[in-house]
Amino acid sequence: MLYAIQAAIDATTFLVAVITAACAGVAGFVVSRLLRSRPAPAPAAPAAAPDEAALKAAREAEARVREELRAAREALEAEGRELRREISEQQKRLSKREDALDAKLALLDKKEQDVEKAQRRALELQHEAEKAKAELNRLIQAQTEELQKVARFSREEARAEVLKRIEEEMRVETAEIIRRSVERAKAEADEKARAVVLDSIHRLASDFVAESVVSTIDLPSDEMKGRIIGREGRNIRAFEKATGVDVVVDDTPGVVVVSGFDPVRREVARLAMEKLVQDGRIHPARIEDIVKKTEAEVQKDIDETGRKILQEFGIHNMNGKLVRLVGRLKYRTSYGQNCLEHSTEVGHLASLLAEELRLDTVLAARAGLLHDIGKAVDHEVEGTHPAIGADLAKRSDERPEVVNAIEAHHEDVPAQSLYATMVQIADAISAARPGARRESLEKYVKRLEKLEAIATAHKGVEKAYAIQAGREIRVIAKPEDLDEAQCAELARAIAKQVEQELNYPGEVKVTLIRETRFVEYAR
């Protein structure tokens, strides 16, 4: 192709030269014709002006033709140079492609050689396995014959004895392999999970409050107690009827107590009583008026609290009833932990976990925020708070992931998405961190006793001690009853039973100890 292009350029150059010569001949011919056709001049007359004009025009025409031919030649030469440059670049690209193809061919050859080596290695391993199998069969046969000679076993009895020995050896080896695999997998999983969870915990901090069913109002003087009670107790009866709480006026100086299980009503009663004490005018009509105004103020505070929390999480499309219930959690406590603070913390933790896992952070925060929404009305509706909350979310057109996360956060139902699992983790973190919750002594002692009872119920266990506030159970095994492999299996069995039978925040560590002692006496 390069030779063809070069030939075309040479032909073009030759054609330009021919045209140039032809144009010069034509110009000369025109000039000579003009000179011959001119009539003979008079002897005394000057040269004719028209002949000079024609000669000048011919020269100008010749000059124009030469200029056009020169421009055409230059254009053709430039085009030729461009063609030569393109041809050179194409040759370079072709050369690079050839080099790349050579490299790929070399790589393919190497891979083919590697495959052939792997195939040969596989065949060698197969032959070795067959040899090992044949050797094993030979040894088994020899041992069988030896047993028959020494112990006078039948073939079936010898086979049973051999299989029993092999099974025992394989059981020990299998237990060891399982233990190492579990420890390795747990170490790898714990490292990643610990990094995610600790990062989430470090980015949050939360307070806790004491759970109570009473509120105390300070009085300016004990004389105010009589005005609160009123003539024949009419004021205190009107107050209790309007608020739905009990008012306790005892001998404690300077205070009066309002008691009630409904936290919203108790807050209304507290604020209303403070306003009445400050105003000084205490009578049934005034009590009813103050209580109504206080109820409106508390309800407004509940609504504003709910909207503020949703704005904090960037949630803008929640049902108004759920927004109000979120605000009501402000006045609800559980195990000494404020429910709104706990739900907010769970929402943030779930969002951080979702961010680490590259999932929808807003959806995770929504599920975490609403996971305890049933506690806002669990004193009014029958059922557990997960079931109540899930029903409320379903009737408010929440997404199935949110409904399942609410219902499954105490593992009453299986988790159907990662969002439910993240809410379970976030709830456990928030509830289990030191100082987050308080537990009654009776429940605490019962849980420890149950933990120890689960461990001691297993065969081969000598003693069991619950330590670290129930976060760990130390199990002492009988060395004469259990070997190392059986101890590993027993530890897993105890941990599994604890998961199934106990409810606890966080995790419980099962540590099983097997100690063999040799005692001798010198007399």
C-alpha positions in Angstrom: 0.0 0.0 0.0 2.9 2.4 0.8 4.4 1.8 -2.7 1.0 2.5 -4.3 0.7 5.8 -2.5 4.3 6.8 -3.4 3.6 5.9 -7.1 0.4 8.0 -7.0 2.4 11.0 -5.6 5.1 10.6 -8.3 2.4 10.4 -11.0 0.8 13.6 -9.6 4.1 15.4 -9.7 4.7 14.4 -13.3 1.2 15.5 -14.3 1.8 18.9 -12.7 5.0 19.3 -14.7 3.2 18.3 -18.0 0.4 20.8 -17.3 2.9 23.5 -16.6 4.8 22.9 -19.9 1.5 22.8 -21.8 0.4 26.1 -20.3 3.8 27.7 -21.2 3.4 26.4 -24.8 -0.1 27.7 -25.1 1.0 31.1 -23.8 3.9 31.2 -26.4 1.6 30.1 -29.1 -0.9 32.9 -28.3 1.8 35.5 -28.2 3.2 34.4 -31.6 -0.2 34.4 -33.2 -0.8 37.9 -32.0 2.5 39.0 -33.4 1.9 37.5 -36.8 -1.7 38.7 -37.1 -0.7 42.2 -36.4 -0.6 44.4 -39.6 2.6 45.8 -40.8 3.3 49.2 -39.2 3.6 52.4 -41.1 7.1 53.4 -41.6 6.8 56.5 -39.5 4.1 55.4 -37.0 4.9 54.2 -33.4 4.2 50.7 -32.1 0.5 49.8 -31.7 -0.8 50.0 -28.2 -3.4 47.1 -28.6 -0.6 44.6 -29.4 1.3 45.5 -26.2 -1.9 45.2 -24.2 -2.5 41.7 -25.6 1.1 40.7 -24.8 0.7 42.0 -21.3 -2.6 40.1 -20.8 -0.9 36.9 -22.1 1.9 37.3 -19.6 -0.5 37.9 -16.8 -2.5 34.8 -17.8 0.7 32.8 -18.0 1.7 34.1 -14.5 -1.7 33.2 -13.1 -1.5 29.7 -14.6 2.0 29.3 -13.1 0.7 30.5 -9.7 -2.2 28.1 -9.8 0.0 25.2 -10.9 2.4 26.1 -8.1 -0.4 26.1 -5.5 -1.7 22.8 -6.8 1.7 21.3 -6.6 2.2 22.5 -3.0 -1.2 21.2 -2.0 -0.4 17.8 -3.6 2.9 17.7 -1.9 1.3 18.6 1.5 -1.3 15.9 1.0 1.5 13.5 0.2 3.4 14.4 3.3 0.2 13.9 5.4 -0.4 10.5 3.8 3.2 9.5 4.5 2.8 10.6 8.2 -0.5 8.7 8.5 1.1 5.6 7.0 4.0 5.9 9.4 1.6 6.2 12.4 -0.3 3.2 11.2 2.9 1.2 10.9 3.8 2.2 14.5 0.3 1.1 15.7 0.5 -2.2 13.8 4.0 -2.7 15.4 2.6 -2.1 18.9 -0.4 -4.5 18.3 2.0 -7.1 17.1 4.1 -6.7 20.3 0.9 -6.9 22.4 -0.2 -10.0 20.6 3.2 -11.6 21.1 3.0 -10.8 24.8 -0.5 -12.3 25.0 0.6 -15.4 23.1 3.5 -15.8 25.5 1.1 -15.4 28.5 -1.3 -18.0 27.1 1.7 -20.3 26.6 2.7 -19.9 30.2 -0.8 -20.4 31.4 -1.1 -23.5 29.3 2.1 -24.8 30.8 0.8 -24.0 34.3 -2.4 -25.9 33.5 -0.5 -28.9 32.3 1.7 -28.8 35.4 -1.5 -28.6 37.6 -3.0 -31.5 35.7 0.2 -33.6 36.2 0.2 -32.6 39.9 -3.4 -33.7 40.2 -2.7 -37.0 38.6 0.3 -37.5 41.0 -1.9 -36.6 44.0 -4.6 -39.0 42.8 -2.0 -41.8 42.5 -0.7 -41.0 45.9 -4.2 -41.1 47.3 -4.8 -44.4 45.7 -1.5 -45.7 47.1 -2.4 -44.3 50.6 -5.8 -45.9 50.4 -4.3 -49.2 49.4 -1.8 -48.9 52.2 -4.6 -48.1 54.7 -6.6 -51.1 53.5 -3.4 -53.3 53.9 -2.9 -52.0 57.4 -6.5 -52.6 58.4 -6.3 -56.1 57.0 -3.1 -56.7 58.9 -4.5 -55.4 62.1 -7.6 -57.4 61.6 -5.6 -60.6 61.1 -3.4 -59.7 64.1 -6.5 -59.2 66.3 -8.0 -62.5 65.2 -4.7 -64.2 66.1 -4.1 -62.6 69.4 -7.7 -62.1 70.7 -9.3 -64.9 68.7 -11.8 -62.3 67.4 -14.1 -63.2 64.6 -13.8 -61.0 61.4 -16.9 -59.1 62.4 -15.7 -58.5 65.9 -12.3 -57.3 64.7 -13.9 -55.0 62.2 -16.1 -53.5 64.9 -13.0 -53.0 67.2 -11.0 -51.3 64.4 -13.9 -49.1 63.5 -14.4 -48.1 67.1 -10.7 -47.1 67.4 -10.8 -45.1 64.1 -14.1 -43.4 65.2 -12.6 -42.4 68.5 -9.5 -41.0 66.8 -11.6 -39.2 64.2 -13.9 -37.8 66.8 -10.9 -36.2 68.7 -9.4 -34.9 65.5 -12.8 -33.6 64.3 -13.4 -31.8 67.6 -9.9 -30.2 67.3 -10.5 -29.1 63.7 -13.9 -27.6 64.6 -12.4 -25.8 67.6 -9.6 -24.3 65.5 -12.0 -23.4 62.7 -14.5 -21.8 65.1 -11.7 -19.8 66.9 -10.3 -18.6 63.6 -13.7 -17.6 62.2 -14.7 -16.0 65.4 -11.4 -14.0 65.6 -11.8 -12.7 62.1 -15.5 -11.9 62.5 -14.9 -10.3 66.0 -12.2 -8.1 64.6 -14.4 -6.7 61.9 -17.5 -6.5 64.1 -15.6 -5.0 66.9 -14.2 -2.3 64.6 -17.7 -1.4 63.3 -19.4 -1.6 66.7 -16.7 0.4 68.6 -16.7 3.1 65.9 -20.5 3.4 66.3 -20.3 3.4 70.1 -17.5 6.0 70.3 -19.5 8.4 68.1 -22.4 8.4 70.6 -22.9 9.3 74.2 -26.2 9.1 76.2 -27.5 9.7 79.7 -29.8 7.7 81.8 -32.5 8.6 84.3 -34.1 6.7 87.2 -37.3 5.0 86.5 -40.1 6.2 88.8 -43.9 6.3 89.1 -44.0 9.3 91.4 -43.2 13.0 91.1 -42.4 15.4 94.0 -43.6 19.0 94.1 -41.9 21.4 96.5 -44.3 23.6 98.6 -43.4 27.1 99.9 -44.9 26.2 103.3 -46.9 23.4 105.0 -49.9 25.7 105.1 -50.2 25.1 101.3 -51.0 21.4 102.1 -54.3 22.4 103.6 -55.3 24.5 100.6 -54.4 21.6 98.3 -56.6 19.2 100.3 -59.4 21.8 100.5 -62.6 21.8 102.6 -63.5 18.1 103.3 -60.9 17.1 100.6 -62.8 18.6 97.7 -59.8 20.2 96.1 -57.6 17.0 96.2 -60.5 14.9 94.9 -61.1 17.4 92.0 -57.4 17.3 91.2 -57.2 13.5 91.2 -60.3 13.3 89.0 -59.0 15.8 86.5 -55.5 14.3 86.2 -56.1 10.6 86.8 -53.3 10.3 89.4 -53.0 9.9 93.1 -52.0 12.8 95.3 -50.1 11.9 98.5 -50.0 14.5 101.3 -48.2 13.2 104.3 -46.1 14.5 107.1 -43.0 15.1 105.0 -42.4 18.8 105.3 -42.5 21.1 102.3 -43.4 18.5 99.6 -46.5 16.8 98.1 -46.3 13.7 95.9 -48.3 12.8 92.8 -48.2 9.1 91.8 -49.3 7.3 88.6 -48.2 4.7 86.1 -49.1 6.9 83.1 -46.0 9.1 82.6 -47.9 11.7 80.6 -50.7 12.1 83.1 -48.1 12.2 85.9 -46.2 15.0 84.1 -49.5 16.9 83.5 -50.3 16.5 87.2 -46.9 17.7 88.3 -46.9 20.8 86.1 -50.6 21.6 87.1 -49.8 21.3 90.8 -46.8 23.6 90.4 -48.9 26.2 88.7 -51.7 26.0 91.3 -49.1 26.3 94.1 -47.5 29.3 92.4 -50.9 30.9 91.7 -52.3 30.3 95.1 -55.9 30.1 93.9 -56.9 26.4 94.5 -60.5 25.4 94.0 -62.2 22.8 91.7 -63.0 25.2 88.9 -59.5 26.6 88.9 -58.1 23.1 89.1 -60.0 22.0 86.0 -59.0 25.1 84.0 -55.3 24.7 84.9 -55.3 21.0 84.2 -56.8 21.5 80.7 -54.3 24.2 79.8 -51.4 22.0 81.1 -52.6 19.1 79.1 -52.6 21.2 76.0 -49.0 22.4 76.8 -47.8 18.9 77.4 -49.4 17.7 74.2 -47.8 20.5 72.3 -44.4 19.7 73.8 -44.9 16.0 72.8 -45.7 17.0 69.2 -42.7 19.4 69.0 -40.4 16.8 70.5 -41.5 14.2 68.0 -41.0 16.6 65.1 -37.6 17.7 66.4 -36.4 14.1 66.6 -37.6 13.3 63.1 -35.8 16.4 61.8 -32.7 15.3 63.5 -32.8 12.0 61.6 -33.9 13.6 58.3 -37.3 11.8 58.3 -40.1 13.8 56.7 -42.9 11.4 55.7 -44.0 9.7 58.9 -47.6 9.3 60.0 -48.7 12.0 62.5 -49.8 9.4 65.0 -46.4 7.8 65.1 -44.8 11.3 65.4 -46.9 11.9 68.5 -46.0 8.5 70.0 -42.3 9.2 69.5 -42.7 12.4 71.5 -44.6 10.5 74.2 -41.5 8.3 74.7 -39.9 11.4 76.4 -42.0 10.7 79.5 -41.4 6.9 79.5 -38.6 5.1 81.2 -37.5 1.4 81.2 -34.9 -0.1 83.6 -33.8 3.4 84.5 -33.3 4.4 80.9 -35.4 7.1 79.2 -37.2 5.5 76.3 -36.8 8.5 73.9 -33.1 8.8 74.6 -32.7 5.0 74.2 -34.7 5.0 70.9 -32.7 8.0 69.6 -29.5 6.2 70.5 -30.6 3.0 68.8 -31.5 5.0 65.7 -28.1 6.6 65.5 -26.3 3.3 66.1 -28.3 1.6 63.4 -27.6 4.4 61.0 -23.9 4.2 61.7 -23.9 0.4 61.2 -25.8 0.8 58.0 -23.3 3.4 56.8 -20.5 0.9 57.5 -22.3 -1.8 55.5 -23.2 0.6 52.7 -27.0 0.3 53.3 -29.8 2.8 53.5 -28.9 4.9 56.6 -32.3 6.7 56.8 -34.2 3.4 56.7 -32.0 2.0 59.4 -32.4 5.1 61.6 -36.2 5.0 61.1 -36.3 1.3 62.2 -34.1 2.0 65.2 -36.1 5.1 66.3 -39.4 3.2 66.1 -38.3 -0.1 67.6 -39.7 0.7 71.1 -42.7 2.7 69.9 -45.0 0.2 71.5 -43.8 1.3 75.0 -45.6 4.6 74.4 -49.0 2.8 74.7 -48.2 -0.6 76.3 -50.0 0.5 79.5 -53.1 1.0 77.4 -53.0 -1.9 75.0 -52.7 -5.6 75.7 -49.6 -7.4 74.4 -45.9 -7.1 74.3 -44.3 -3.8 73.2 -42.7 -5.4 70.1 -46.0 -6.7 68.9 -47.9 -3.5 69.7 -45.2 -1.4 68.0 -45.3 -3.6 64.9 -49.0 -3.4 64.7 -48.9 0.4 65.0 -46.2 0.7 62.3 -48.1 -1.6 59.9 -51.4 0.4 60.3 -49.3 3.6 59.7 -48.1 2.2 56.3 -44.5 1.8 57.4 -42.2 -0.3 55.1 -42.1 -4.1 55.8 -38.4 -3.8 56.8 -39.3 -1.4 59.6 -42.3 -3.5 60.8 -40.1 -6.6 61.0 -37.3 -4.8 62.7 -39.8 -3.6 65.4 -41.3 -7.0 65.9 -38.0 -8.9 65.8 -35.8 -6.7 68.0 -36.3 -9.0 71.0 -36.1 -12.1 68.7 -39.8 -12.9 69.1 -40.0 -13.5 65.4 -37.1 -14.2 62.9 -35.3 -11.2 61.4 -36.1 -11.0 57.7 -33.6 -8.3 56.7 -30.2 -6.8 57.7 -32.1 -3.8 59.1 -33.8 -6.0 61.7 -30.4 -7.5 62.7 -28.8 -4.0 62.9 -31.6 -2.8 65.2 -31.1 -5.9 67.4 -27.3 -5.1 67.6 -27.9 -1.4 68.3 -30.6 -2.2 70.9 -28.2 -4.6 72.7 -25.4 -2.0 72.6 -27.6 0.8 74.0 -29.0 -1.5 76.7 -25.8 -3.3 77.7 -23.3 -0.5 77.9 -22.3 0.2 81.5 -24.7 2.5 83.4 -27.4 2.4 80.8 -30.0 0.3 82.7 -30.7 -0.7 86.2 -32.2 -4.2 87.0 -34.0 -5.2 90.1 -32.0 -7.3 92.6 -34.6 -10.1 92.4 -34.4 -10.4 88.6 -30.7 -10.1 88.7 -30.3 -13.0 91.2 -32.7 -15.2 89.4 -30.9 -14.7 86.1 -27.5 -15.7 87.8 -29.1 -18.7 89.4 -30.6 -19.8 86.1 -27.3 -19.4 84.4 -25.5 -21.6 86.9 -28.3 -24.1 86.8 -28.0 -24.5 83.0 -24.3 -25.2 83.3 -24.5 -27.7 86.2 -27.3 -29.7 84.6 -24.9 -31.1 82.0 -23.1 -34.4 82.7 -19.4 -34.1 83.6 -19.8 -30.6 85.2 -18.5 -30.3 88.8 -19.2 -26.7 89.6 -20.3 -23.5 87.8 -19.9 -19.9 88.9 -21.6 -16.8 87.3 -19.2 -13.9 87.3 -18.8 -10.4 85.8 -22.4 -9.6 86.7 -23.7 -12.5 84.6 -21.6 -11.7 81.6 -19.5 -14.8 82.1 -20.0 -18.3 83.4 -17.0 -20.3 84.7 -17.6 -24.1 84.4 -15.4 -26.6 86.2 -15.4 -30.0 84.4 -14.6 -33.4 85.9 -11.3 -34.5 84.3 -12.1 -38.2 84.9 -15.4 -37.9 83.0 -14.5 -35.6 80.1 -11.5 -35.4 77.7 -10.4 -32.3 75.8 -12.6 -32.9 72.8 -15.7 -33.5 75.0 -15.0 -30.3 76.9 -15.1 -28.3 73.6 -18.4 -29.9 72.7 -19.8 -29.2 76.2 -18.8 -25.5 76.1 -20.7 -25.1 72.8 -23.7 -27.0 74.2 -23.9 -24.8 77.3 -23.6 -21.6 75.2 -26.4 -22.7 72.9 -28.7 -23.5 75.8 -28.0 -20.1 77.4 -29.0 -18.5 74.1 -32.2 -20.4 73.9 -33.4 -20.1 77.5 -32.2 -16.8 78.8 -32.9 -13.2 77.9 -29.9 -10.9 78.5 -28.3 -7.8 76.9 -25.0 -8.2 75.1 -23.3 -11.6 75.3 -22.5 -14.3 77.9 -19.0 -15.8 77.8 -18.8 -19.6 78.6 -15.4 -20.6 80.0 -15.0 -24.3 80.6 -11.9 -25.4 82.7 -10.6 -29.0 82.8 -7.8 -29.6 85.3 -6.1 -32.9 86.0 -4.4 -33.2 89.4 -2.0 -35.9 90.5 -1.7 -36.2 94.3 0.7 -38.4 96.2 1.6 -38.7 99.9 5.0 -39.4 101.3 4.9 -41.3 104.6 
